[in-house]
Amino acid sequence: MKGTSAVVCLALTTMLGAHAIAQSDQDLTGSRRAGFLQRRVALPPQGEITIVDAFRGALGSTSVPGGIILPAANCDEDTKYQLNPSSVSLRDVLNAITSADPSYKWTFERGVVNLVPKEDQAPLLASRVEKFELKKANLDLAVSELLQLPEVKQRRAELNIDGPWQNISLLSSLKRPGTGPDENQEGFDVSCEDITLRQALNAIVRAHGRGVWRYYERHCNGKDYVGMDFIVR
């Protein structure tokens, strides 16, 4: 791609939007890392909230990309919690989420926040991806192509995850944040080698600039469901 060089295990953008995230480790250490985590969260009105909605609100209002892994669950409604962050910084809101539900922990890797269970972190997302490369993608296309990789499909079979994927749309044509109304805008490129499926998902949302993915497994009404969708676009 003209004017852009490929970087292994790093998602690249063809157009830089207003919320694009810096791509190098050097840019994401020290004061710059602190800068991301000090962004101010627009807190919701006082009241109880689910972990997913709290995470969505925190990252959506700060334009920080991320991903959340939900533990395997049944048909029960998601538990709601009362959050009490010590400040409106992203760091303190994330700490409040993990204090409310100590089964979770959060990590910050190259500009992407992940909220994951401390124990079972979804074995499928630990699958190794030999190589993933896509040009001029949107979020849905990138994830759909990623899930079709032979090694991912093979790992699904090994784990007996045979339920249908939920909430994967191939018809969406998403705009990156900060772009205009031009329907022909190029999207973003992703190039990764020898990483996990979770790291590949992080590379996708890093390239997009503010997307937040969600992975979940459900056991409901005698059926198993496994899903991947975006709670922030």
C-alpha positions, 0 to 999 in steps of 0.5 A: 500500500502506498505510503505505508509499510507492513508491520508483523503482528500489527494492524495498519490503517489506510486512512487516519481518523480522528481517533486513530491509535498510535501503533508502536510500543514506544508510543504506548509506554510511559506518559502516552500509556498513562494518557490513554488510561487517564481519559475521562469516562462519561459515567452513566446515571447512578444505578446498577449496570451490567459488566458489558454495559459498563465496559462498553460505556467506558471505552465508547466514551473514551474512544479506546479500542478493546475486547471483552471475553464473557464466561460461559453462561446459561440463559440467566440474565446478566448480573447488574452491579453498582459501580463506585469509581474513585474518579472518572479516569478510564483506569479507575472505572476499569478498576471499579468494574473489576472490584464489582466483579472480581472474577474479571481482570483488565489488561492494556496491550498496545493501546487495546484494553481487554476485560477477561475472566481471571480463570477460564479465558475461552480456550478458542481465543488462545488458538494460534493464528499462523498468518492473517492478512486483509486489506481494505476491511471493515470490522465485520468483514475482518472478523468473518475472514478471521473465523474462517481460517483453517486453524481456527475452524480446526480448533473449534472442532477440537473443543467441540464448539459446534454451535452456530456463530451469532451476530456476524454480519457480512452486509455491514459497511462500516465507517472508521471514526473521523471519516467523511460520508464517502461510501468508497473510503478504503477501510483498514489493513491488518497483517499478523503472524504467529499470534493468538486469536485474541491478539488478532482481534485486538489488531483488528480493533486497533486498526479500526481505532475504537471498535470493541469486540465481545466473545461469548458462549451460551448454553441455553434451552438445550443448545450451545451458542458461540458468538462474536460481535462488536459492542462499540463500532 
